[in-house]
């Protein structure tokens, strides 16, 4: 089952008057590019959170935000009166020493000074930390389910475009018969002109003719391209198929390019251009496949 690397998940729960919120956002990336924002009080758990995220999401640019807030109206913040008193004393001394009038709104000035408001450091027990892990796991699973749904949409698009490539390949056959006839007539014409002059090396001519015919034959490219398309079908439901599908499309591209260089026919070239267009769209989509 293929998955998109684009996803979103959010989970919350309330425990002991604390609201635990976890938000997960993911985008495409060649590797796991993980960023975690969390309160200072639970920094010690960051490695565990990283491992959990890596196990579930595997790859992509992942942003995880964890917050813990109070649900009670009373704010768990207090004002440091001793620090205010120290600031006030220093302001008065400076005002008297340098003859600076004191501000009419001294309270506003004091409350802007650093260190006035202090939030006591929270101490979370193991049970509370387990609740945070549960919330993280829920958000990760929601994001992973989001990726799965997006992957199903991408899968339908990829298979549709692969089938278009096959349909264009099947359209080559009628033009190929006409192409063979044109090549045959051109060779006969050139051969007639050459034999009339009577000056040519028969062995060299035979070698050049064989080389020319082999160079223009596109049967092998058609067979290999069809096989690569079948392999694409077989691989698309594998876990973590993104990179493997990328390798397959590279091989498909080689066969399409070779087919185009050998075609020597305007109608076949037109079909080759359409194959290339669909293949490029497949490659663009694969950048977002896990």
N, C-alpha and C positions, 0 to 999 in steps of 0.2 A: 504494500500500500504506500503510494507516494504521499508526501506531505509538503505543503507550502512552508516557507520559512517566515511568512508574514502571519502574525497572530497577536491576540490580545486576551488577557485574562485578569479578572479582579475578584478578590474574595475578602470577606470581612467577618469578624465575630467579636462578641463582647464577652469579656471574662474579668471578674473581680473589678468592676467599674472601669475597666480599660477597653478601649476599642482598638482592635488589631486590624489593620488594613494592609493588604498586599496587592500591588498592581504590577503586571508583567506585560511588556511590549516587546515584540520581536520583528526584525527585518532580515533581509538576506545578507549573508556574508560567507566567505569561503571557509572560515573557521569559526569557532565559538568566541565571540567578542562580548564578554559579559561585564556588565556594570551593575553593582548593587549599592543602593542607598539605604541605610538603616540607622536607627538611633545609636548613640555612643554606648548606651548601656548594654547593648547586645552585640557589640563589635566582635567579641570573642567567639561568636557563633558564625561568623562570616564564612569560614572555610566549609562548614557543614552545609550552609545555604548554597554556596557555589557548587558543591558536589551534587546536591539534590537537583539543582537547576540543570547542570551538565548532563546528569543521567536521563532526565526527561526530555529536554529540548535539543541536546546533542550539538547543534550547530546553528549559527546565525548571529546577528547583532542583537543581544538581549539586554534590556533594561529592566531591573527589578527594584521596586521601591517598597520598603517596609516602614510602616509608621505605627506608633503606639500613642494614643491620646486618652485623656481623662473624659469620662462620660458625665461626671458629677459637675454641678454648677460651680462649686468652690474650686478655684484655681490653686493648683499645687505650686504656688510661687510666693516667696516672701521678700520683703524689702529689708536690706541691710542698713539698719538705723545707724550703726557705728560708722559705716562708710559715709553716710550722708552727713553725719556730724563732723567727720574729718574734712570733707569737701567744704562744708559751710565755714569751718574755722579758717581754712586756708584762703577762701575767697575774701573773708573779712580782713585778714592780715594783709593780703595783697592790695585790697582797696585802700586801707589806711596808709600802707607804706608808699604807694604810688599815687595817692590822692585820686583814685578812680571811683566815681559814683557807683554804688551798687545797683544792680538791675532791679527794676520794679517788679519783675516777674522771676524772682530768685528760685521759686519752687520749680518752675518749668526748666530752668537752667540745670538745677541739681538732678532732676529726673532723666536728663539726657546724658549724664556722666556714666562711664562704664562701671560695672560691678554693683550697681544699685539693686537690680532685680536678680534674684538667685532662685534657680529651680533645684531643689534637692535631688541628688543622684538617686535614681531608682534602683532598687535591688529586686531582681526577678528570680523566683525559685524555679526549679526544674520543671514543675508542673506548668508554670506560665510559659516557659520556653518551649515546652511541647505544644502548647496552644499556638504559638507563633509558627512552629514547623508545620502544624496541621493546616493553618491558613495559607502558608506558602505553597504547600503541596496542592491544595485546592485551586489556587490561582494558576499554578503551573499546568495542572490537568485541564483547566478551562482553556488556557492558551494552546495547549497541545491539541485539544479537540477542535479548536478554531482552525489550527493548521491542517488538521485532517479534512475538514469540510472544504477548505480552500484547495487542498490537494486534489480532491475529487473533481472540482471545477477545472483545475489545470489539466488533469488527466484527460478529460473529455476533449479539451482544446488540443492537446498534444496528439491524441489519436486521430482527431479529425484532420489535422494538418499532415500527419504521416500518411493517412489514407488518400489525401489529395496528391501527395507525391507519387504514390502507387498508381493512382488514376492517370496522372500525366505520363508516367512510365508506360502504361498500357496503350496510351494514345500514340506512342512512338512507332508501334508496329506498322500501321498502314503507311506512314511516311517513309518507313525504312524500305519497304518494297519499291516505292517510287525512287528512293535514293539509290538503291542497288541498280535499278534500270538506268538511271542517269549516269552513274559511274561506268556501267557496262558500255553504254553508247559512247561515252567520252573516250574510254580506253580503245574501243574498236576504231573510232575515228582517228585517234592519235597513232594507233598501230598501223592503220592503212596508209597514213601519210609517211610513217617511218619505213614501212616495207617497200613503198614505191621508190624511195631514195636508194634503197639497197645497202645502206651503210649503217650497220649496227652490230654489236657483239651479242649473239644470241644468249650466251650464258649470263652475261651481265644483265641483259634485258629480263631474263627469267627471274633472276634474283631480285631485281628492282620491282618487278610485278608482284612477286610474293610478299615482299616487304610492304608495298603499297596497300595490298589487299588486307594484310594483317593489321596495318596501322588504322585502316578505316573500319574494321570490324568492331561493333559495339556489343556483341552478344555477351561477352564476359562481364562487362560493366553492368549490363541490365540484370544479369543473374545475381551478381554480388549485391547490387543495390536492393533487389527484392529480398535477399537473405538478411541484409542489415535491417530492413523494415520489419521482417518477421522477428528478428532478435530484439528489436525495440519493443514489440508487443510482449515478448516473453519476460523482459526485464522490468517493465513499467510498474509491476505490482510488488517488486522486491523492496524490502526495507532499505532506506537510505540509497535509493536508486539514482539520485540526482547526478552524481559524478559519473557513474557507469553509463547512463544515458547520454551524458556529454561526450564520452569517448565514442559511443556508437554513432552519434550525429557527425562526429569528425570523419568517420569512415564513410558515412553516407555522402558527405560533402565531397570527398575525394572521388567517389564513383560518378557523382553528378558532374563534377568539373571535367573529368576525363571523357565522359560521354559527350559533353559539350564541345571539347576540343577535337574530338573525332568525328562529330556529326557531319560537318560539311554540308548542312542542309538547313535552310531558313526555318522551315516548319519545326524541325526537331530542336533547333536552337531556341525557338520561342517556348517550347515545352520545358527545356532546360532552365530557362530564366524563371519560369513559374515554379519549378521545383526548388530552385535556389531561394526564391522569395519565401516559400513555405518553410524551408529549412532554417532560414534566418529567424523567422518568428518562433520556431521551436527552440532554437538556441537561446533566444531572449527569455522565453518562459523558464528554461532550465536553470537560469541563474537564481530563480526563486524556489527551486525544488530541493528538499532536504536530501 
